[in-house]
Amino acid sequence: MRSIRVLALMEATFITGPAKNLLQYAEFGSRSQPSVKMHVATIRRFTDPPIR
């Protein structure tokens, strides 16, 4: 059976509602049939403060 592939692009400084939902879906999807393969890219603007 083929897996479902998801690509998510999100701009976020903190893990809030939308990002948290995406992570929970990835966790659930890894245990489901067909499996879900999640790829997430985070985007930071050059004006954002550095992450420490």
PDB file as gemmi writes it, atoms N, CA and C in Angstrom:
CRYST1    1.000    1.000    1.000  90.00  90.00  90.00 P 1                      
ATOM      1  N   MET A   1       0.841  -1.178   0.000  1.00  0.00           N  
ATOM      2  CA  MET A   1       0.000   0.000   0.000  1.00  0.00           C  
ATOM      3  C   MET A   1       0.891   1.249   0.000  1.00  0.00           C  
ATOM      4  N   ARG A   2       0.519   2.233  -0.773  1.00  0.00           N  
ATOM      5  CA  ARG A   2       1.295   3.466  -0.859  1.00  0.00           C  
ATOM      6  C   ARG A   2       1.061   4.336   0.360  1.00  0.00           C  
ATOM      7  N   SER A   3       2.066   5.121   0.686  1.00  0.00           N  
ATOM      8  CA  SER A   3       1.920   6.048   1.806  1.00  0.00           C  
ATOM      9  C   SER A   3       1.439   7.400   1.288  1.00  0.00           C  
ATOM     10  N   ILE A   4       0.873   8.163   2.178  1.00  0.00           N  
ATOM     11  CA  ILE A   4       0.439   9.525   1.876  1.00  0.00           C  
ATOM     12  C   ILE A   4       1.613  10.442   2.191  1.00  0.00           C  
ATOM     13  N   ARG A   5       1.976  11.312   1.258  1.00  0.00           N  
ATOM     14  CA  ARG A   5       3.085  12.227   1.482  1.00  0.00           C  
ATOM     15  C   ARG A   5       2.537  13.641   1.644  1.00  0.00           C  
ATOM     16  N   VAL A   6       3.019  14.332   2.663  1.00  0.00           N  
ATOM     17  CA  VAL A   6       2.568  15.690   2.970  1.00  0.00           C  
ATOM     18  C   VAL A   6       3.787  16.600   3.050  1.00  0.00           C  
ATOM     19  N   LEU A   7       3.733  17.726   2.377  1.00  0.00           N  
ATOM     20  CA  LEU A   7       4.759  18.753   2.489  1.00  0.00           C  
ATOM     21  C   LEU A   7       4.103  19.972   3.112  1.00  0.00           C  
ATOM     22  N   ALA A   8       4.650  20.433   4.218  1.00  0.00           N  
ATOM     23  CA  ALA A   8       4.083  21.593   4.908  1.00  0.00           C  
ATOM     24  C   ALA A   8       5.136  22.685   5.011  1.00  0.00           C  
ATOM     25  N   LEU A   9       4.765  23.887   4.628  1.00  0.00           N  
ATOM     26  CA  LEU A   9       5.618  25.058   4.783  1.00  0.00           C  
ATOM     27  C   LEU A   9       4.933  25.990   5.762  1.00  0.00           C  
ATOM     28  N   MET A  10       5.620  26.295   6.849  1.00  0.00           N  
ATOM     29  CA  MET A  10       5.012  27.149   7.868  1.00  0.00           C  
ATOM     30  C   MET A  10       5.995  28.218   8.308  1.00  0.00           C  
ATOM     31  N   GLU A  11       5.480  29.407   8.521  1.00  0.00           N  
ATOM     32  CA  GLU A  11       6.274  30.474   9.107  1.00  0.00           C  
ATOM     33  C   GLU A  11       5.799  30.626  10.546  1.00  0.00           C  
ATOM     34  N   ALA A  12       6.667  30.300  11.474  1.00  0.00           N  
ATOM     35  CA  ALA A  12       6.296  30.382  12.883  1.00  0.00           C  
ATOM     36  C   ALA A  12       7.539  30.537  13.738  1.00  0.00           C  
ATOM     37  N   THR A  13       7.441  31.365  14.754  1.00  0.00           N  
ATOM     38  CA  THR A  13       8.527  31.525  15.712  1.00  0.00           C  
ATOM     39  C   THR A  13       8.331  30.567  16.873  1.00  0.00           C  
ATOM     40  N   PHE A  14       7.086  30.287  17.206  1.00  0.00           N  
ATOM     41  CA  PHE A  14       6.743  29.397  18.311  1.00  0.00           C  
ATOM     42  C   PHE A  14       5.793  28.314  17.819  1.00  0.00           C  
ATOM     43  N   ILE A  15       5.721  27.215  18.551  1.00  0.00           N  
ATOM     44  CA  ILE A  15       4.763  26.156  18.225  1.00  0.00           C  
ATOM     45  C   ILE A  15       3.433  26.557  18.844  1.00  0.00           C  
ATOM     46  N   THR A  16       2.524  26.998  17.982  1.00  0.00           N  
ATOM     47  CA  THR A  16       1.195  27.427  18.422  1.00  0.00           C  
ATOM     48  C   THR A  16       0.158  26.550  17.737  1.00  0.00           C  
ATOM     49  N   GLY A  17      -1.067  26.980  17.694  1.00  0.00           N  
ATOM     50  CA  GLY A  17      -2.188  26.202  17.168  1.00  0.00           C  
ATOM     51  C   GLY A  17      -1.930  25.459  15.865  1.00  0.00           C  
ATOM     52  N   PRO A  18      -1.694  26.155  14.744  1.00  0.00           N  
ATOM     53  CA  PRO A  18      -1.512  25.447  13.471  1.00  0.00           C  
ATOM     54  C   PRO A  18      -0.311  24.499  13.474  1.00  0.00           C  
ATOM     55  N   ALA A  19       0.808  24.932  14.028  1.00  0.00           N  
ATOM     56  CA  ALA A  19       1.999  24.068  14.057  1.00  0.00           C  
ATOM     57  C   ALA A  19       1.782  22.869  14.967  1.00  0.00           C  
ATOM     58  N   LYS A  20       1.122  23.071  16.087  1.00  0.00           N  
ATOM     59  CA  LYS A  20       0.844  21.966  17.007  1.00  0.00           C  
ATOM     60  C   LYS A  20      -0.076  20.943  16.348  1.00  0.00           C  
ATOM     61  N   ASN A  21      -1.091  21.414  15.642  1.00  0.00           N  
ATOM     62  CA  ASN A  21      -1.998  20.496  14.936  1.00  0.00           C  
ATOM     63  C   ASN A  21      -1.242  19.695  13.887  1.00  0.00           C  
ATOM     64  N   LEU A  22      -0.334  20.324  13.170  1.00  0.00           N  
ATOM     65  CA  LEU A  22       0.447  19.638  12.155  1.00  0.00           C  
ATOM     66  C   LEU A  22       1.320  18.545  12.781  1.00  0.00           C  
ATOM     67  N   LEU A  23       1.964  18.841  13.901  1.00  0.00           N  
ATOM     68  CA  LEU A  23       2.797  17.843  14.583  1.00  0.00           C  
ATOM     69  C   LEU A  23       1.958  16.687  15.115  1.00  0.00           C  
ATOM     70  N   GLN A  24       0.777  16.977  15.644  1.00  0.00           N  
ATOM     71  CA  GLN A  24      -0.103  15.910  16.129  1.00  0.00           C  
ATOM     72  C   GLN A  24      -0.579  15.038  14.974  1.00  0.00           C  
ATOM     73  N   TYR A  25      -0.863  15.640  13.836  1.00  0.00           N  
ATOM     74  CA  TYR A  25      -1.274  14.868  12.661  1.00  0.00           C  
ATOM     75  C   TYR A  25      -0.133  13.965  12.196  1.00  0.00           C  
ATOM     76  N   ALA A  26       1.089  14.482  12.207  1.00  0.00           N  
ATOM     77  CA  ALA A  26       2.245  13.679  11.809  1.00  0.00           C  
ATOM     78  C   ALA A  26       2.421  12.482  12.745  1.00  0.00           C  
ATOM     79  N   GLU A  27       2.224  12.698  14.040  1.00  0.00           N  
ATOM     80  CA  GLU A  27       2.340  11.596  15.008  1.00  0.00           C  
ATOM     81  C   GLU A  27       1.258  10.548  14.769  1.00  0.00           C  
ATOM     82  N   PHE A  28       0.035  10.980  14.581  1.00  0.00           N  
ATOM     83  CA  PHE A  28      -1.065  10.056  14.315  1.00  0.00           C  
ATOM     84  C   PHE A  28      -0.863   9.329  12.989  1.00  0.00           C  
ATOM     85  N   GLY A  29      -0.437  10.086  11.975  1.00  0.00           N  
ATOM     86  CA  GLY A  29      -0.272   9.514  10.645  1.00  0.00           C  
ATOM     87  C   GLY A  29       0.804   8.459  10.569  1.00  0.00           C  
ATOM     88  N   SER A  30       1.812   8.560  11.428  1.00  0.00           N  
ATOM     89  CA  SER A  30       2.886   7.566  11.397  1.00  0.00           C  
ATOM     90  C   SER A  30       2.406   6.205  11.885  1.00  0.00           C  
ATOM     91  N   ARG A  31       1.286   6.171  12.608  1.00  0.00           N  
ATOM     92  CA  ARG A  31       0.750   4.909  13.124  1.00  0.00           C  
ATOM     93  C   ARG A  31      -0.435   4.394  12.308  1.00  0.00           C  
ATOM     94  N   SER A  32      -0.882   5.163  11.334  1.00  0.00           N  
ATOM     95  CA  SER A  32      -2.088   4.787  10.589  1.00  0.00           C  
ATOM     96  C   SER A  32      -1.747   3.998   9.334  1.00  0.00           C  
ATOM     97  N   GLN A  33      -2.777   3.450   8.725  1.00  0.00           N  
ATOM     98  CA  GLN A  33      -2.631   2.733   7.456  1.00  0.00           C  
ATOM     99  C   GLN A  33      -3.551   3.395   6.445  1.00  0.00           C  
ATOM    100  N   PRO A  34      -3.151   3.872   5.307  1.00  0.00           N  
ATOM    101  CA  PRO A  34      -1.758   3.905   4.879  1.00  0.00           C  
ATOM    102  C   PRO A  34      -0.960   4.911   5.697  1.00  0.00           C  
ATOM    103  N   SER A  35       0.335   4.697   5.792  1.00  0.00           N  
ATOM    104  CA  SER A  35       1.160   5.571   6.613  1.00  0.00           C  
ATOM    105  C   SER A  35       1.280   6.953   5.966  1.00  0.00           C  
ATOM    106  N   VAL A  36       1.581   7.930   6.793  1.00  0.00           N  
ATOM    107  CA  VAL A  36       1.746   9.305   6.340  1.00  0.00           C  
ATOM    108  C   VAL A  36       3.214   9.679   6.523  1.00  0.00           C  
ATOM    109  N   LYS A  37       3.832  10.167   5.452  1.00  0.00           N  
ATOM    110  CA  LYS A  37       5.210  10.651   5.532  1.00  0.00           C  
ATOM    111  C   LYS A  37       5.155  12.169   5.478  1.00  0.00           C  
ATOM    112  N   MET A  38       5.647  12.784   6.532  1.00  0.00           N  
ATOM    113  CA  MET A  38       5.536  14.232   6.681  1.00  0.00           C  
ATOM    114  C   MET A  38       6.893  14.890   6.489  1.00  0.00           C  
ATOM    115  N   HIS A  39       6.919  15.936   5.692  1.00  0.00           N  
ATOM    116  CA  HIS A  39       8.110  16.763   5.501  1.00  0.00           C  
ATOM    117  C   HIS A  39       7.699  18.187   5.859  1.00  0.00           C  
ATOM    118  N   VAL A  40       8.426  18.792   6.789  1.00  0.00           N  
ATOM    119  CA  VAL A  40       8.087  20.131   7.249  1.00  0.00           C  
ATOM    120  C   VAL A  40       9.297  21.040   7.059  1.00  0.00           C  
ATOM    121  N   ALA A  41       9.080  22.198   6.476  1.00  0.00           N  
ATOM    122  CA  ALA A  41      10.127  23.203   6.324  1.00  0.00           C  
ATOM    123  C   ALA A  41       9.716  24.432   7.125  1.00  0.00           C  
ATOM    124  N   THR A  42      10.620  24.909   7.938  1.00  0.00           N  
ATOM    125  CA  THR A  42      10.345  26.130   8.687  1.00  0.00           C  
ATOM    126  C   THR A  42      11.007  27.300   7.977  1.00  0.00           C  
ATOM    127  N   ILE A  43      10.367  28.435   8.040  1.00  0.00           N  
ATOM    128  CA  ILE A  43      10.838  29.623   7.340  1.00  0.00           C  
ATOM    129  C   ILE A  43      11.053  30.726   8.367  1.00  0.00           C  
ATOM    130  N   ARG A  44      12.239  31.305   8.346  1.00  0.00           N  
ATOM    131  CA  ARG A  44      12.531  32.438   9.216  1.00  0.00           C  
ATOM    132  C   ARG A  44      12.865  33.641   8.344  1.00  0.00           C  
ATOM    133  N   ARG A  45      12.350  34.778   8.707  1.00  0.00           N  
ATOM    134  CA  ARG A  45      12.694  36.010   8.004  1.00  0.00           C  
ATOM    135  C   ARG A  45      14.022  36.533   8.537  1.00  0.00           C  
ATOM    136  N   PHE A  46      14.751  37.218   7.699  1.00  0.00           N  
ATOM    137  CA  PHE A  46      16.057  37.743   8.141  1.00  0.00           C  
ATOM    138  C   PHE A  46      15.909  38.785   9.234  1.00  0.00           C  
ATOM    139  N   THR A  47      14.707  39.330   9.410  1.00  0.00           N  
ATOM    140  CA  THR A  47      14.472  40.337  10.452  1.00  0.00           C  
ATOM    141  C   THR A  47      14.104  39.701  11.796  1.00  0.00           C  
ATOM    142  N   ASP A  48      13.887  38.377  11.824  1.00  0.00           N  
ATOM    143  CA  ASP A  48      13.555  37.698  13.070  1.00  0.00           C  
ATOM    144  C   ASP A  48      14.772  37.650  13.983  1.00  0.00           C  
ATOM    145  N   PRO A  49      14.556  37.721  15.305  1.00  0.00           N  
ATOM    146  CA  PRO A  49      15.690  37.614  16.222  1.00  0.00           C  
ATOM    147  C   PRO A  49      16.310  36.221  16.162  1.00  0.00           C  
ATOM    148  N   PRO A  50      17.592  36.091  16.464  1.00  0.00           N  
ATOM    149  CA  PRO A  50      18.234  34.775  16.428  1.00  0.00           C  
ATOM    150  C   PRO A  50      17.635  33.820  17.457  1.00  0.00           C  
ATOM    151  N   ILE A  51      17.620  32.528  17.111  1.00  0.00           N  
ATOM    152  CA  ILE A  51      17.135  31.503  18.031  1.00  0.00           C  
ATOM    153  C   ILE A  51      18.276  31.091  18.935  1.00  0.00           C  
ATOM    154  N   ARG A  52      18.023  31.066  20.231  1.00  0.00           N  
ATOM    155  CA  ARG A  52      19.076  30.696  21.204  1.00  0.00           C  
ATOM    156  C   ARG A  52      18.719  29.419  21.891  1.00  0.00           C  
TER     157      ARG A  52                                                      
END                                                                             
